[in-house]
Amino acid sequence: MRIIDTGITKEILSGDNHPQLKIGDRLYTVDDRQSTWDKIQAVQKEELEEKDKTKKIYDLALGRDAAEEIMAMDLPVEKATYLTFCVMGAITGENPEELQKMAKEQVRKNV
């Protein structure tokens, strides 16, 4: 299992089975199945407020209890945004920082 440390170092650590996100001293298992990814893709196309979209994605990827716990942390915008890229990276096996960089480039192209 991979563990993505969402702390200051933002390094991907190795492990076995399913990927996990490390937030503080807690580990959250990420559902990286294709069926979950398909549902997340559908949520991203829905016309919802960003907070509701994020909550649904966290519910799918991390489970309802973990999602509620994380949303209750009321993270700073920068950390919350990076966490979303960590979730996507954990599912797809991509580097969260690279995903964030690609998203910023896409936004610049669309402006």
MOPAC internal coordinates of N, CA, C and O (Angstrom, degrees):
PM7 1SCF
backbone

  N    0.0000 0     0.00 0     0.00 0    0    0    0
  C    1.4422 1     0.00 0     0.00 0    1    0    0
  C    1.5056 1   108.66 1     0.00 0    2    1    0
  O    1.2310 1   120.47 1   -38.78 1    3    2    1
  N    1.3272 1   116.71 1   141.22 1    3    2    1
  C    1.4565 1   121.95 1   175.08 1    5    3    2
  C    1.5194 1   108.14 1   -90.42 1    6    5    3
  O    1.2310 1   120.75 1   -37.75 1    7    6    5
  N    1.3050 1   116.17 1   142.25 1    7    6    5
  C    1.4521 1   121.39 1   174.23 1    9    7    6
  C    1.5186 1   106.50 1  -117.84 1   10    9    7
  O    1.2310 1   120.69 1   -57.93 1   11   10    9
  N    1.3134 1   116.28 1   122.07 1   11   10    9
  C    1.4548 1   120.28 1   177.41 1   13   11   10
  C    1.5234 1   106.87 1  -101.62 1   14   13   11
  O    1.2310 1   121.09 1   -65.92 1   15   14   13
  N    1.3057 1   115.52 1   114.08 1   15   14   13
  C    1.4524 1   121.97 1  -179.85 1   17   15   14
  C    1.5196 1   107.95 1   -82.03 1   18   17   15
  O    1.2310 1   120.25 1   -64.38 1   19   18   17
  N    1.3140 1   117.13 1   115.62 1   19   18   17
  C    1.4609 1   120.73 1  -177.51 1   21   19   18
  C    1.5250 1   111.80 1   -87.60 1   22   21   19
  O    1.2310 1   120.37 1  -169.05 1   23   22   21
  N    1.3197 1   116.90 1    10.95 1   23   22   21
  C    1.4512 1   121.42 1   178.46 1   25   23   22
  C    1.5140 1   112.19 1   -76.59 1   26   25   23
  O    1.2310 1   120.82 1    19.85 1   27   26   25
  N    1.3005 1   116.05 1  -160.15 1   27   26   25
  C    1.4613 1   122.11 1  -174.27 1   29   27   26
  C    1.5211 1   111.99 1   -61.78 1   30   29   27
  O    1.2310 1   119.35 1   140.31 1   31   30   29
  N    1.3415 1   118.84 1   -39.69 1   31   30   29
  C    1.4560 1   120.49 1  -175.33 1   33   31   30
  C    1.5222 1   112.62 1   -73.95 1   34   33   31
  O    1.2310 1   119.67 1   150.86 1   35   34   33
  N    1.3209 1   118.23 1   -29.14 1   35   34   33
  C    1.4660 1   123.33 1   177.64 1   37   35   34
  C    1.5299 1   112.63 1    53.37 1   38   37   35
  O    1.2310 1   119.96 1  -142.25 1   39   38   37
  N    1.3239 1   117.68 1    37.75 1   39   38   37
  C    1.4590 1   121.55 1  -179.81 1   41   39   38
  C    1.5183 1   110.31 1   -92.36 1   42   41   39
  O    1.2310 1   121.26 1   -29.16 1   43   42   41
  N    1.3235 1   115.19 1   150.84 1   43   42   41
  C    1.4602 1   120.18 1   173.48 1   45   43   42
  C    1.5156 1   106.93 1   -91.07 1   46   45   43
  O    1.2310 1   120.63 1   -55.31 1   47   46   45
  N    1.3250 1   116.39 1   124.69 1   47   46   45
  C    1.4551 1   121.90 1   179.79 1   49   47   46
  C    1.5220 1   108.43 1  -105.48 1   50   49   47
  O    1.2310 1   120.21 1   -27.42 1   51   50   49
  N    1.3257 1   117.21 1   152.58 1   51   50   49
  C    1.4663 1   119.10 1  -176.36 1   53   51   50
  C    1.5191 1   111.71 1   -94.65 1   54   53   51
  O    1.2310 1   121.03 1   -23.98 1   55   54   53
  N    1.3125 1   115.63 1   156.02 1   55   54   53
  C    1.4489 1   124.16 1   177.61 1   57   55   54
  C    1.5151 1   108.35 1  -166.65 1   58   57   55
  O    1.2310 1   119.61 1    24.90 1   59   58   57
  N    1.3390 1   118.36 1  -155.10 1   59   58   57
  C    1.4559 1   120.68 1   178.43 1   61   59   58
  C    1.5231 1   111.13 1  -134.47 1   62   61   59
  O    1.2310 1   120.16 1   -10.58 1   63   62   61
  N    1.3220 1   117.30 1   169.42 1   63   62   61
  C    1.4696 1   125.81 1  -177.50 1   65   63   62
  C    1.5247 1   111.99 1    70.01 1   66   65   63
  O    1.2310 1   120.32 1    53.41 1   67   66   65
  N    1.3404 1   116.98 1  -126.59 1   67   66   65
  C    1.4654 1   121.29 1  -177.60 1   69   67   66
  C    1.5256 1   110.53 1   -89.10 1   70   69   67
  O    1.2310 1   120.64 1   -27.50 1   71   70   69
  N    1.3317 1   116.39 1   152.50 1   71   70   69
  C    1.4713 1   118.60 1   176.83 1   73   71   70
  C    1.5224 1   110.06 1   -67.72 1   74   73   71
  O    1.2310 1   121.21 1   -24.24 1   75   74   73
  N    1.3164 1   115.30 1   155.76 1   75   74   73
  C    1.4538 1   121.82 1   176.42 1   77   75   74
  C    1.5103 1   109.39 1  -132.86 1   78   77   75
  O    1.2310 1   121.04 1   -29.84 1   79   78   77
  N    1.3181 1   115.62 1   150.16 1   79   78   77
  C    1.4586 1   121.91 1   173.91 1   81   79   78
  C    1.5187 1   107.33 1  -105.52 1   82   81   79
  O    1.2310 1   120.80 1   -44.76 1   83   82   81
  N    1.3093 1   116.08 1   135.24 1   83   82   81
  C    1.4588 1   121.31 1   176.48 1   85   83   82
  C    1.5164 1   108.05 1  -104.48 1   86   85   83
  O    1.2310 1   120.96 1   -62.22 1   87   86   85
  N    1.2996 1   115.77 1   117.78 1   87   86   85
  C    1.4603 1   122.07 1   177.28 1   89   87   86
  C    1.5255 1   106.18 1  -122.80 1   90   89   87
  O    1.2310 1   121.06 1   -68.03 1   91   90   89
  N    1.3071 1   115.59 1   111.97 1   91   90   89
  C    1.4620 1   119.67 1  -173.26 1   93   91   90
  C    1.5166 1   108.75 1    64.31 1   94   93   91
  O    1.2310 1   120.36 1    55.96 1   95   94   93
  N    1.3199 1   116.92 1  -124.04 1   95   94   93
  C    1.4612 1   120.27 1   178.86 1   97   95   94
  C    1.5311 1   112.29 1  -103.89 1   98   97   95
  O    1.2310 1   119.99 1  -171.11 1   99   98   97
  N    1.3195 1   117.62 1     8.89 1   99   98   97
  C    1.4711 1   122.60 1  -179.12 1  101   99   98
  C    1.5191 1   111.26 1  -102.91 1  102  101   99
  O    1.2310 1   120.84 1   -33.69 1  103  102  101
  N    1.3319 1   116.00 1   146.31 1  103  102  101
  C    1.4611 1   122.50 1   174.08 1  105  103  102
  C    1.5218 1   108.72 1  -111.85 1  106  105  103
  O    1.2310 1   120.93 1   -45.18 1  107  106  105
  N    1.3199 1   115.84 1   134.82 1  107  106  105
  C    1.4637 1   122.51 1   178.78 1  109  107  106
  C    1.5273 1   108.20 1  -119.75 1  110  109  107
  O    1.2310 1   120.34 1   -58.39 1  111  110  109
  N    1.3178 1   116.96 1   121.61 1  111  110  109
  C    1.4617 1   121.70 1   178.99 1  113  111  110
  C    1.5222 1   109.41 1   -74.70 1  114  113  111
  O    1.2310 1   121.01 1   -43.68 1  115  114  113
  N    1.3266 1   115.67 1   136.32 1  115  114  113
  C    1.4637 1   122.03 1  -178.91 1  117  115  114
  C    1.5201 1   109.30 1  -105.23 1  118  117  115
  O    1.2310 1   120.82 1   -50.42 1  119  118  117
  N    1.3254 1   116.04 1   129.58 1  119  118  117
  C    1.4623 1   121.92 1   176.50 1  121  119  118
  C    1.5230 1   107.70 1   -78.94 1  122  121  119
  O    1.2310 1   120.77 1   -74.70 1  123  122  121
  N    1.3166 1   116.14 1   105.30 1  123  122  121
  C    1.4642 1   120.50 1  -175.44 1  125  123  122
  C    1.5324 1   112.83 1  -103.99 1  126  125  123
  O    1.2310 1   120.78 1  -156.30 1  127  126  125
  N    1.3304 1   116.11 1    23.70 1  127  126  125
  C    1.4698 1   119.64 1   178.44 1  129  127  126
  C    1.5254 1   111.17 1   -73.57 1  130  129  127
  O    1.2310 1   120.98 1   -27.81 1  131  130  129
  N    1.3134 1   115.74 1   152.19 1  131  130  129
  C    1.4663 1   121.45 1   179.63 1  133  131  130
  C    1.5238 1   111.14 1   -58.51 1  134  133  131
  O    1.2310 1   120.10 1   140.35 1  135  134  133
  N    1.3270 1   117.40 1   -39.65 1  135  134  133
  C    1.4734 1   120.22 1  -178.99 1  137  135  134
  C    1.5337 1   111.02 1   -62.22 1  138  137  135
  O    1.2310 1   120.58 1   143.49 1  139  138  137
  N    1.3268 1   116.49 1   -36.51 1  139  138  137
  C    1.4633 1   120.11 1   177.19 1  141  139  138
  C    1.5223 1   110.20 1   -67.79 1  142  141  139
  O    1.2310 1   120.65 1   136.55 1  143  142  141
  N    1.3351 1   116.35 1   -43.45 1  143  142  141
  C    1.4658 1   120.59 1   178.36 1  145  143  142
  C    1.5289 1   110.92 1   -59.25 1  146  145  143
  O    1.2310 1   120.55 1   137.28 1  147  146  145
  N    1.3268 1   116.56 1   -42.72 1  147  146  145
  C    1.4696 1   120.53 1   178.66 1  149  147  146
  C    1.5263 1   111.38 1   -60.35 1  150  149  147
  O    1.2310 1   120.30 1   138.27 1  151  150  149
  N    1.3353 1   117.03 1   -41.73 1  151  150  149
  C    1.4674 1   120.93 1   178.76 1  153  151  150
  C    1.5288 1   111.02 1   -66.22 1  154  153  151
  O    1.2310 1   120.60 1   141.30 1  155  154  153
  N    1.3355 1   116.46 1   -38.70 1  155  154  153
  C    1.4652 1   120.33 1   178.29 1  157  155  154
  C    1.5284 1   110.16 1   -64.89 1  158  157  155
  O    1.2310 1   120.33 1   139.41 1  159  158  157
  N    1.3172 1   116.98 1   -40.59 1  159  158  157
  C    1.4662 1   120.27 1   177.66 1  161  159  158
  C    1.5288 1   110.61 1   -60.42 1  162  161  159
  O    1.2310 1   120.53 1   140.88 1  163  162  161
  N    1.3350 1   116.59 1   -39.12 1  163  162  161
  C    1.4628 1   120.30 1   178.31 1  165  163  162
  C    1.5244 1   110.91 1   -66.22 1  166  165  163
  O    1.2310 1   119.91 1   138.74 1  167  166  165
  N    1.3250 1   117.79 1   -41.26 1  167  166  165
  C    1.4662 1   121.79 1   178.73 1  169  167  166
  C    1.5260 1   110.21 1   -61.37 1  170  169  167
  O    1.2310 1   120.09 1   139.93 1  171  170  169
  N    1.3236 1   117.43 1   -40.07 1  171  170  169
  C    1.4584 1   120.64 1  -178.83 1  173  171  170
  C    1.5247 1   112.40 1   -63.27 1  174  173  171
  O    1.2310 1   120.17 1   155.74 1  175  174  173
  N    1.3182 1   117.27 1   -24.26 1  175  174  173
  C    1.4644 1   121.17 1   179.05 1  177  175  174
  C    1.5264 1   112.58 1   -86.84 1  178  177  175
  O    1.2310 1   120.27 1   166.73 1  179  178  177
  N    1.3309 1   117.09 1   -13.27 1  179  178  177
  C    1.4634 1   121.14 1  -178.94 1  181  179  178
  C    1.5253 1   110.68 1   -70.65 1  182  181  179
  O    1.2310 1   121.21 1   -30.88 1  183  182  181
  N    1.3076 1   115.29 1   149.12 1  183  182  181
  C    1.4638 1   120.63 1   176.79 1  185  183  182
  C    1.5217 1   108.40 1   -89.75 1  186  185  183
  O    1.2310 1   121.37 1   -92.56 1  187  186  185
  N    1.3171 1   114.98 1    87.44 1  187  186  185
  C    1.4530 1   122.48 1   179.77 1  189  187  186
  C    1.5174 1   109.06 1  -129.77 1  190  189  187
  O    1.2310 1   120.81 1   -18.07 1  191  190  189
  N    1.3251 1   116.05 1   161.93 1  191  190  189
  C    1.4574 1   119.45 1   172.03 1  193  191  190
  C    1.5256 1   107.13 1   -66.77 1  194  193  191
  O    1.2310 1   120.65 1   -29.14 1  195  194  193
  N    1.3197 1   116.36 1   150.86 1  195  194  193
  C    1.4656 1   121.56 1  -175.19 1  197  195  194
  C    1.5275 1   112.30 1   -56.60 1  198  197  195
  O    1.2310 1   119.93 1   139.37 1  199  198  197
  N    1.3198 1   117.74 1   -40.63 1  199  198  197
  C    1.4656 1   121.56 1  -179.83 1  201  199  198
  C    1.5297 1   110.67 1   -62.44 1  202  201  199
  O    1.2310 1   120.17 1   138.46 1  203  202  201
  N    1.3285 1   117.28 1   -41.54 1  203  202  201
  C    1.4690 1   121.12 1   179.61 1  205  203  202
  C    1.5296 1   111.10 1   -68.12 1  206  205  203
  O    1.2310 1   121.11 1   141.16 1  207  206  205
  N    1.3176 1   115.49 1   -38.84 1  207  206  205
  C    1.4624 1   121.14 1   177.70 1  209  207  206
  C    1.5317 1   109.99 1   -62.35 1  210  209  207
  O    1.2310 1   121.06 1   132.78 1  211  210  209
  N    1.3291 1   115.58 1   -47.22 1  211  210  209
  C    1.4598 1   120.91 1   179.84 1  213  211  210
  C    1.5210 1   110.62 1   -60.76 1  214  213  211
  O    1.2310 1   120.25 1   136.18 1  215  214  213
  N    1.3193 1   117.13 1   -43.82 1  215  214  213
  C    1.4712 1   121.55 1   179.36 1  217  215  214
  C    1.5213 1   110.53 1   -59.60 1  218  217  215
  O    1.2310 1   119.77 1   134.74 1  219  218  217
  N    1.3219 1   118.04 1   -45.26 1  219  218  217
  C    1.4679 1   121.59 1   179.17 1  221  219  218
  C    1.5296 1   111.32 1   -62.66 1  222  221  219
  O    1.2310 1   120.72 1   138.31 1  223  222  221
  N    1.3256 1   116.23 1   -41.69 1  223  222  221
  C    1.4676 1   120.51 1   179.52 1  225  223  222
  C    1.5267 1   109.96 1   -64.53 1  226  225  223
  O    1.2310 1   120.16 1   135.43 1  227  226  225
  N    1.3238 1   117.30 1   -44.57 1  227  226  225
  C    1.4645 1   120.55 1   177.96 1  229  227  226
  C    1.5268 1   110.78 1   -63.12 1  230  229  227
  O    1.2310 1   120.20 1   139.15 1  231  230  229
  N    1.3373 1   117.22 1   -40.85 1  231  230  229
  C    1.4734 1   120.60 1   176.93 1  233  231  230
  C    1.5292 1   110.47 1   -55.74 1  234  233  231
  O    1.2310 1   120.80 1   132.78 1  235  234  233
  N    1.3227 1   116.08 1   -47.22 1  235  234  233
  C    1.4607 1   121.12 1  -178.07 1  237  235  234
  C    1.5279 1   111.90 1   -67.72 1  238  237  235
  O    1.2310 1   120.48 1   133.63 1  239  238  237
  N    1.3234 1   116.70 1   -46.37 1  239  238  237
  C    1.4628 1   120.87 1  -173.05 1  241  239  238
  C    1.5248 1   113.71 1   -80.13 1  242  241  239
  O    1.2310 1   120.30 1   146.76 1  243  242  241
  N    1.3242 1   117.02 1   -33.24 1  243  242  241
  C    1.4590 1   120.47 1  -172.21 1  245  243  242
  C    1.5201 1   114.51 1  -116.82 1  246  245  243
  O    1.2310 1   120.42 1   166.60 1  247  246  245
  N    1.3205 1   116.81 1   -13.40 1  247  246  245
  C    1.4634 1   120.77 1  -174.86 1  249  247  246
  C    1.5188 1   109.99 1    96.25 1  250  249  247
  O    1.2310 1   120.91 1   -27.88 1  251  250  249
  N    1.3131 1   115.86 1   152.12 1  251  250  249
  C    1.4675 1   121.39 1  -173.62 1  253  251  250
  C    1.5272 1   112.29 1   -60.89 1  254  253  251
  O    1.2310 1   119.78 1   134.07 1  255  254  253
  N    1.3404 1   118.03 1   -45.93 1  255  254  253
  C    1.4621 1   120.29 1  -177.35 1  257  255  254
  C    1.5301 1   111.67 1   -62.45 1  258  257  255
  O    1.2310 1   120.62 1   133.56 1  259  258  257
  N    1.3241 1   116.42 1   -46.44 1  259  258  257
  C    1.4690 1   120.68 1   179.36 1  261  259  258
  C    1.5255 1   110.23 1   -63.89 1  262  261  259
  O    1.2310 1   120.50 1   138.91 1  263  262  261
  N    1.3313 1   116.65 1   -41.09 1  263  262  261
  C    1.4637 1   120.78 1   179.92 1  265  263  262
  C    1.5233 1   110.69 1   -60.87 1  266  265  263
  O    1.2310 1   120.22 1   134.87 1  267  266  265
  N    1.3192 1   117.18 1   -45.13 1  267  266  265
  C    1.4587 1   120.81 1   179.78 1  269  267  266
  C    1.5259 1   111.02 1   -64.94 1  270  269  267
  O    1.2310 1   120.78 1   140.29 1  271  270  269
  N    1.3314 1   116.12 1   -39.71 1  271  270  269
  C    1.4588 1   120.53 1   178.34 1  273  271  270
  C    1.5287 1   111.22 1   -62.62 1  274  273  271
  O    1.2310 1   120.89 1   135.57 1  275  274  273
  N    1.3155 1   115.91 1   -44.43 1  275  274  273
  C    1.4704 1   120.46 1  -179.27 1  277  275  274
  C    1.5243 1   111.05 1   -69.02 1  278  277  275
  O    1.2310 1   120.06 1   136.70 1  279  278  277
  N    1.3226 1   117.50 1   -43.30 1  279  278  277
  C    1.4699 1   119.91 1   179.45 1  281  279  278
  C    1.5330 1   110.55 1   -62.98 1  282  281  279
  O    1.2310 1   120.07 1   146.69 1  283  282  281
  N    1.3405 1   117.48 1   -33.31 1  283  282  281
  C    1.4636 1   121.20 1   179.82 1  285  283  282
  C    1.5310 1   112.13 1   -70.52 1  286  285  283
  O    1.2310 1   120.01 1   163.11 1  287  286  285
  N    1.3345 1   117.59 1   -16.89 1  287  286  285
  C    1.4680 1   121.08 1   178.46 1  289  287  286
  C    1.5205 1   111.42 1   -66.50 1  290  289  287
  O    1.2310 1   120.34 1   158.36 1  291  290  289
  N    1.3316 1   116.96 1   -21.64 1  291  290  289
  C    1.4633 1   122.57 1  -179.94 1  293  291  290
  C    1.5309 1   110.51 1    47.93 1  294  293  291
  O    1.2310 1   121.93 1  -121.42 1  295  294  293
  N    1.3372 1   113.90 1    58.58 1  295  294  293
  C    1.4680 1   121.63 1  -177.33 1  297  295  294
  C    1.5237 1   111.49 1   -64.40 1  298  297  295
  O    1.2310 1   120.30 1   -26.06 1  299  298  297
  N    1.3360 1   117.03 1   153.94 1  299  298  297
  C    1.4639 1   119.76 1   172.39 1  301  299  298
  C    1.5312 1   109.44 1   -59.88 1  302  301  299
  O    1.2310 1   120.10 1   -26.58 1  303  302  301
  N    1.3034 1   117.42 1   153.42 1  303  302  301
  C    1.4648 1   122.82 1  -175.27 1  305  303  302
  C    1.5243 1   111.88 1   -52.25 1  306  305  303
  O    1.2310 1   120.20 1   132.63 1  307  306  305
  N    1.3340 1   117.23 1   -47.37 1  307  306  305
  C    1.4605 1   120.49 1  -178.31 1  309  307  306
  C    1.5283 1   111.62 1   -59.23 1  310  309  307
  O    1.2310 1   120.08 1   135.11 1  311  310  309
  N    1.3429 1   117.46 1   -44.89 1  311  310  309
  C    1.4725 1   121.53 1  -179.76 1  313  311  310
  C    1.5248 1   111.05 1   -68.76 1  314  313  311
  O    1.2310 1   120.27 1   139.30 1  315  314  313
  N    1.3341 1   117.09 1   -40.70 1  315  314  313
  C    1.4619 1   120.58 1  -179.92 1  317  315  314
  C    1.5259 1   110.91 1   -64.37 1  318  317  315
  O    1.2310 1   120.59 1   139.21 1  319  318  317
  N    1.3226 1   116.48 1   -40.79 1  319  318  317
  C    1.4619 1   120.80 1   177.78 1  321  319  318
  C    1.5189 1   110.35 1   -64.16 1  322  321  319
  O    1.2310 1   120.65 1   133.96 1  323  322  321
  N    1.3234 1   116.36 1   -46.04 1  323  322  321
  C    1.4675 1   119.88 1   179.92 1  325  323  322
  C    1.5260 1   110.85 1   -63.23 1  326  325  323
  O    1.2310 1   120.16 1   142.61 1  327  326  325
  N    1.3330 1   117.30 1   -37.39 1  327  326  325
  C    1.4661 1   120.92 1   179.02 1  329  327  326
  C    1.5256 1   111.16 1   -59.79 1  330  329  327
  O    1.2310 1   120.29 1   140.68 1  331  330  329
  N    1.3134 1   117.05 1   -39.32 1  331  330  329
  C    1.4645 1   120.38 1   177.78 1  333  331  330
  C    1.5291 1   110.35 1   -61.30 1  334  333  331
  O    1.2310 1   120.21 1   138.31 1  335  334  333
  N    1.3158 1   117.21 1   -41.69 1  335  334  333
  C    1.4670 1   120.22 1   177.12 1  337  335  334
  C    1.5238 1   111.22 1   -68.00 1  338  337  335
  O    1.2310 1   120.18 1   148.42 1  339  338  337
  N    1.3349 1   117.26 1   -31.58 1  339  338  337
  C    1.4692 1   120.71 1   175.71 1  341  339  338
  C    1.5254 1   110.98 1   -65.34 1  342  341  339
  O    1.2310 1   120.68 1   138.07 1  343  342  341
  N    1.3298 1   116.31 1   -41.93 1  343  342  341
  C    1.4689 1   120.60 1   178.02 1  345  343  342
  C    1.5235 1   109.59 1   -61.53 1  346  345  343
  O    1.2310 1   120.39 1   131.15 1  347  346  345
  N    1.3247 1   116.86 1   -48.85 1  347  346  345
  C    1.4729 1   120.36 1  -179.79 1  349  347  346
  C    1.5293 1   110.92 1   -63.33 1  350  349  347
  O    1.2310 1   120.65 1   139.00 1  351  350  349
  N    1.3195 1   116.36 1   -41.00 1  351  350  349
  C    1.4554 1   120.30 1   178.62 1  353  351  350
  C    1.5166 1   112.43 1   -64.56 1  354  353  351
  O    1.2310 1   120.38 1   141.72 1  355  354  353
  N    1.3257 1   116.88 1   -38.28 1  355  354  353
  C    1.4573 1   120.57 1   178.18 1  357  355  354
  C    1.5253 1   110.91 1   -63.36 1  358  357  355
  O    1.2310 1   120.41 1   142.38 1  359  358  357
  N    1.3191 1   116.83 1   -37.62 1  359  358  357
  C    1.4649 1   120.85 1  -179.25 1  361  359  358
  C    1.5228 1   111.26 1   -73.94 1  362  361  359
  O    1.2310 1   120.31 1   136.58 1  363  362  361
  N    1.3129 1   117.02 1   -43.42 1  363  362  361
  C    1.4701 1   120.44 1  -174.03 1  365  363  362
  C    1.5201 1   113.89 1   -90.62 1  366  365  363
  O    1.2310 1   120.39 1   166.97 1  367  366  365
  N    1.3353 1   116.86 1   -13.03 1  367  366  365
  C    1.4564 1   119.93 1  -177.93 1  369  367  366
  C    1.5223 1   113.26 1    82.02 1  370  369  367
  O    1.2310 1   120.71 1  -168.67 1  371  370  369
  N    1.3307 1   116.25 1    11.33 1  371  370  369
  C    1.4633 1   120.60 1  -179.38 1  373  371  370
  C    1.5275 1   110.57 1   -96.94 1  374  373  371
  O    1.2310 1   121.05 1   -20.54 1  375  374  373
  N    1.3086 1   115.59 1   159.46 1  375  374  373
  C    1.4520 1   122.32 1   178.66 1  377  375  374
  C    1.5349 1   109.08 1   -71.73 1  378  377  375
  O    1.2310 1   119.79 1   -56.19 1  379  378  377
  N    1.3390 1   118.01 1   123.81 1  379  378  377
  C    1.4726 1   120.51 1  -179.28 1  381  379  378
  C    1.5226 1   113.42 1   -57.24 1  382  381  379
  O    1.2310 1   120.26 1   143.25 1  383  382  381
  N    1.3309 1   117.11 1   -36.75 1  383  382  381
  C    1.4615 1   119.75 1  -179.90 1  385  383  382
  C    1.5202 1   111.23 1   -66.55 1  386  385  383
  O    1.2310 1   120.46 1   143.34 1  387  386  385
  N    1.3290 1   116.72 1   -36.66 1  387  386  385
  C    1.4684 1   120.38 1   177.13 1  389  387  386
  C    1.5244 1   110.60 1   -67.71 1  390  389  387
  O    1.2310 1   120.51 1   139.59 1  391  390  389
  N    1.3292 1   116.62 1   -40.41 1  391  390  389
  C    1.4711 1   120.12 1   177.58 1  393  391  390
  C    1.5271 1   110.55 1   -61.51 1  394  393  391
  O    1.2310 1   120.81 1   137.58 1  395  394  393
  N    1.3194 1   116.05 1   -42.42 1  395  394  393
  C    1.4614 1   120.68 1   179.51 1  397  395  394
  C    1.5253 1   110.52 1   -64.07 1  398  397  395
  O    1.2310 1   120.63 1   137.79 1  399  398  397
  N    1.3094 1   116.39 1   -42.21 1  399  398  397
  C    1.4623 1   121.16 1   178.70 1  401  399  398
  C    1.5261 1   110.81 1   -62.11 1  402  401  399
  O    1.2310 1   120.24 1   135.12 1  403  402  401
  N    1.3467 1   117.14 1   -44.88 1  403  402  401
  C    1.4697 1   121.14 1   179.10 1  405  403  402
  C    1.5261 1   110.94 1   -62.68 1  406  405  403
  O    1.2310 1   120.20 1   140.69 1  407  406  405
  N    1.3307 1   117.23 1   -39.31 1  407  406  405
  C    1.4666 1   120.83 1   179.41 1  409  407  406
  C    1.5280 1   110.77 1   -64.62 1  410  409  407
  O    1.2310 1   120.48 1   138.24 1  411  410  409
  N    1.3237 1   116.68 1   -41.76 1  411  410  409
  C    1.4755 1   119.99 1   178.58 1  413  411  410
  C    1.5231 1   110.79 1   -63.90 1  414  413  411
  O    1.2310 1   120.41 1   139.79 1  415  414  413
  N    1.3299 1   116.83 1   -40.21 1  415  414  413
  C    1.4641 1   120.50 1   178.18 1  417  415  414
  C    1.5249 1   111.02 1   -64.43 1  418  417  415
  O    1.2310 1   120.72 1   141.61 1  419  418  417
  N    1.3339 1   116.24 1   -38.39 1  419  418  417
  C    1.4639 1   120.64 1   179.12 1  421  419  418
  C    1.5238 1   110.84 1   -64.86 1  422  421  419
  O    1.2310 1   120.68 1   139.52 1  423  422  421
  N    1.3201 1   116.31 1   -40.48 1  423  422  421
  C    1.4633 1   120.71 1   178.59 1  425  423  422
  C    1.5307 1   110.06 1   -63.35 1  426  425  423
  O    1.2310 1   120.53 1   137.64 1  427  426  425
  N    1.3158 1   116.58 1   -42.36 1  427  426  425
  C    1.4704 1   120.23 1   179.14 1  429  427  426
  C    1.5249 1   111.02 1   -62.13 1  430  429  427
  O    1.2310 1   120.01 1   141.09 1  431  430  429
  N    1.3217 1   117.58 1   -38.91 1  431  430  429
  C    1.4574 1   121.34 1   179.32 1  433  431  430
  C    1.5218 1   112.00 1   -65.78 1  434  433  431
  O    1.2310 1   120.85 1   146.44 1  435  434  433
  N    1.3236 1   115.98 1   -33.56 1  435  434  433
  C    1.4578 1   121.23 1  -176.51 1  437  435  434
  C    1.5299 1   113.05 1   -84.31 1  438  437  435
  O    1.2310 1   120.28 1   170.92 1  439  438  437
  N    1.3023 1   117.08 1    -9.08 1  439  438  437
  C    1.4693 1   119.95 1  -178.28 1  441  439  438
  C    1.4981 1   111.58 1   -85.05 1  442  441  439
  O    1.2310 1   120.10 1   180.00 1  443  442  441

